[in-house]
Amino acid sequence: MTILQAGGNMGFLLMMVGMFVVMYFFMIRPQQKKQKEQQKMVDALKAGDDVVTAGGLHGKVMSTDETTVTISAGGGAKLTFEKSAIAKKK
């Protein structure tokens, strides 16, 4: 192995580490932040909040418990969803 070959391997290793660092700051970290904000919003749901589910159903929160949310979808329909199915508040 010559010095040039060893330097080439070191350059490749540095490039791979650099790519991982860039990927972490531009892809992984923002996704983790978004998940934390979503979880915070879901945990703060209370009766009377207008919400939209991941499936696109619009409704008003009637009640919540640890894992589920009951939504009034109009016309007297009451539907129960997992909290993770709530996409956003209106």
Secondary structure as the mmCIF struct_conf table of DSSP 4:
data_model
#
loop_
_struct_conf.conf_type_id
_struct_conf.id
_struct_conf.beg_label_comp_id
_struct_conf.beg_label_asym_id
_struct_conf.beg_label_seq_id
_struct_conf.end_label_comp_id
_struct_conf.end_label_asym_id
_struct_conf.end_label_seq_id
HELX_RH_AL_P HELX_RH_AL_P1 ILE A 3 MET A 23
HELX_RH_PI_P HELX_RH_PI_P1 TYR A 24 ILE A 28
HELX_RH_AL_P HELX_RH_AL_P2 ARG A 29 ASP A 43
TURN_TY1_P TURN_TY1_P1 ALA A 44 ALA A 44
TURN_TY1_P TURN_TY1_P2 ALA A 47 GLY A 48
STRN STRN1 ASP A 50 THR A 53
TURN_TY1_P TURN_TY1_P3 ALA A 54 GLY A 55
STRN STRN2 HIS A 58 THR A 64
BEND BEND1 GLU A 66 THR A 67
STRN STRN3 THR A 68 SER A 72
BEND BEND2 GLY A 74 GLY A 74
TURN_TY1_P TURN_TY1_P4 GLY A 75 GLY A 76
STRN STRN4 LYS A 78 GLU A 82
HELX_RH_3T_P HELX_RH_3T_P1 LYS A 83 ALA A 85
STRN STRN5 ILE A 86 LYS A 89
#
